[in-house]
Amino acid sequence: MQEELAEFERNKVWRLVTRPWGKSIIRLKWIFRNKKDENDLIIRNKARLVAKGYRQQEGIDYDETFAPVARIEAIRIFLGYAAHKNMTVYQMDVKCAFLNGVLQEEVYVEQPEGFVDPRYPNHVYVLDKALYGLKQAPRAWYETLIDYLLGVGYKKGTIDPTLFLKRSGSDLIIVQIYVDDIIFASTKPEMCQEFENTMKSQFKMSMMGELTFFLGLQVRQCPDGIFINQAKYVQDLLKRFDFGGSNSAATPMPRNFQLNADSSGKPVDQKTYRAIIGSLLYLTASRPDVVFSTGVCARFQCDPRDSHLSAVKKILRYLKGTPDFGLLYPKDSGFELIAYTDSDHAGCKLNRKSTSGACQFLGDKLVSWSSRKQNCISLSTAEAEYVAVVCCCSQVLWMKTQLADFGYTMQRILIYCDSKSAIQITANPVQHSRTKGNVELYFVESDYAYQRKITSTFSDFQHSPTFNIRYYFIKDHVEKGNVELYFVESDYQLADLFTKPLMRSVWNLTMTSDYFRSELAQNPVETYQIYYSLFQKLHLFLSEFSPDNHFALDSKIARFCSIHQTDYVSGILVWIEA
């Protein structure tokens, strides 16, 4: 506590003044916590004096709020780029970061409990710097940090306000901010040392060495690349919900499995169900294999039943058998941006909405993925696929802008889709109907008035503003050459993982790779289970062919299997035959 107050004095956070009349005075509170590392070991005890910011009133005590929080995709792109350029990633932490932020508003706080000045017990503090708990504190810290970094020659990312870069000839240093946690890497080690010294000259920093743990992600930097997973979090999750003694499952969700409202089922505790769902959603930062199944179960949080809880438990049983799975970003591999998009049609039995799925690669590095229910009802598979293409294109364009800051200018980014109709809508300058089956609506009833009503509704839908916006959005980017859509057979559609449960033989492709195991294992007995799965393996094959030859891969895949099939590598040939 004394150390915390000493930081207040060093940063000149406040001044003791007479209690003003008619001003709101915010109370303070002490928060105590233990800071732990990736092995759950306590590395520091912290006492934090925070303001009860919930008593602040917008427009009176603060005007704007903002927190410098990086998107998780940006973190993965950062790590993928560092692996591609053979960089070492370092981490540092800003001590008492918010105390450096200069406040623009007039804010008063009470004297902290246990440290009231005996000479002026009725006085209060007026804040010159930000305080943890204040609504505007993160924004004040960010403005202070960005002013300093821009002043010493760094450039802010075009689309990512938490990314900073600095070039020196052909060398580059990249810095990613997450509130007060900073990771950085450079093609030239001296630039990392220079950045460390620069930050220490202005702020009180804690240098943590090479990156090993960040935002709940365990990061292992090895000769073959960067491996990220959440193995410790999985173990804690299983222990928290008492799944340590349960049997493991081969897949997170059975093939063709459907969940419905189950109104006649036995209700379960909402708090427990939501806690499991929230924990699983946090896990999807490094586990794309549970994204779809978790998203399906998350649809029933309002009124969970026993059948829904059973589905969630199946996911936990799957995690029990695969706690160490993660993502490997290999070094010395390609870095071209390629995307895959897919959709089921009317897969949700509650409202017949479809699910969009997509994944984006940088070379053979999976850095972004999504699986979400569409906010509209599609009348055909073509429309459902088209909506998914638009969502995927939006993500690709964001990634394109992000990568431009790293020095990559990309045109005609390939998006693979398994719907020829959706591709034709984007390529042809004519208006298309949204579904091949719509015409059947005209013959359902013989009553002319009802038939005309259906026709009118269909016409309104065809020319609805929402679909028109989607149509012109993707068409515009195709014409400009920003993206290019290619047809891919469903057997090679890597985004299937994010739209439907897959058969067990496909899931066997989620494997421990014998090739990488020997490099990552610390001893002959230890095995790092690497999530080098269906989409990553097949993507390596696809990247070796021109788009026109993507459908002639069976013989190459079969040859690969015959050469590499071991106790650890299996399933690709089985999946093709199935």
BELGI-V934718 format. One record per pair of residues at least 12 apart in sequence whose C-alpha atoms are under 6 Angstrom apart, sorted by the first residue. I is the first residue (numbers start at 1). J is the second residue. Records with the same first field share a line. If there is no record, write none. Layout:
I = J ; J
This chain:
1 = 47
13 = 127 ; 128 ; 129
14 = 125 ; 126 ; 127 ; 128
15 = 125 ; 126
16 = 124 ; 125
17 = 123 ; 124 ; 125
18 = 123
19 = 123 ; 124
25 = 108 ; 109
26 = 109
27 = 52 ; 109 ; 110
28 = 50 ; 51 ; 52 ; 112
29 = 49 ; 50
30 = 48 ; 49
31 = 47 ; 48
32 = 46 ; 47
33 = 46
38 = 213
50 = 132 ; 133
51 = 133 ; 134
52 = 133
53 = 133 ; 134
65 = 136 ; 139
66 = 139
67 = 138 ; 139
68 = 162 ; 178 ; 179
69 = 178 ; 179
70 = 162 ; 178
73 = 368
76 = 367
77 = 367
80 = 329
83 = 225 ; 226 ; 331
84 = 331 ; 332
87 = 187
88 = 185
89 = 184 ; 185 ; 210 ; 211
90 = 183 ; 184 ; 209 ; 210 ; 211
91 = 182 ; 183 ; 208 ; 209 ; 211
92 = 182 ; 206 ; 207 ; 208
93 = 180 ; 181 ; 205 ; 206
94 = 180 ; 205
95 = 204 ; 205
97 = 180
98 = 130 ; 131 ; 137 ; 141
99 = 129 ; 130 ; 131
101 = 129 ; 130 ; 140 ; 141 ; 144
102 = 129 ; 140
103 = 128 ; 129 ; 130
107 = 126 ; 127
108 = 125 ; 126
109 = 124 ; 125
110 = 124
111 = 124
154 = 166
162 = 176 ; 177
163 = 175 ; 176
171 = 187
172 = 186 ; 187
173 = 185 ; 186
217 = 229 ; 230
218 = 230
224 = 330 ; 331
225 = 329 ; 330 ; 331
226 = 328 ; 329
227 = 327 ; 328
228 = 326 ; 327
229 = 286 ; 326
231 = 323 ; 324
234 = 323
248 = 317 ; 318 ; 320 ; 321
249 = 317 ; 318
251 = 318
252 = 314 ; 315 ; 318
253 = 501
255 = 501 ; 502 ; 503
265 = 305
266 = 305 ; 306
267 = 305
268 = 304 ; 305 ; 306
286 = 326
292 = 371 ; 498
324 = 529
325 = 529 ; 530 ; 531
326 = 530 ; 531
327 = 531
329 = 365
334 = 363
335 = 362 ; 363
336 = 362 ; 363
337 = 361 ; 362
338 = 360 ; 361 ; 414
339 = 359 ; 360 ; 415
340 = 358 ; 359 ; 415 ; 416 ; 495
341 = 357 ; 358 ; 417 ; 495
342 = 357 ; 495
343 = 355 ; 356 ; 357 ; 385 ; 499
344 = 499
345 = 381
353 = 377
354 = 373 ; 374
355 = 372 ; 373 ; 374 ; 499
356 = 371 ; 372 ; 388
357 = 370 ; 371 ; 495 ; 498 ; 499
358 = 370 ; 495
371 = 498
379 = 435
380 = 435
382 = 421 ; 422
383 = 434
386 = 422
411 = 482
412 = 481 ; 482 ; 483 ; 484
413 = 483 ; 484
414 = 483 ; 484 ; 485
415 = 485
416 = 485 ; 486 ; 487 ; 488
417 = 487 ; 488
418 = 487 ; 488 ; 489 ; 490
426 = 475
494 = 535
505 = 571 ; 575
506 = 575
508 = 571
509 = 533 ; 534 ; 571
510 = 531 ; 533
512 = 529 ; 530 ; 568
513 = 568
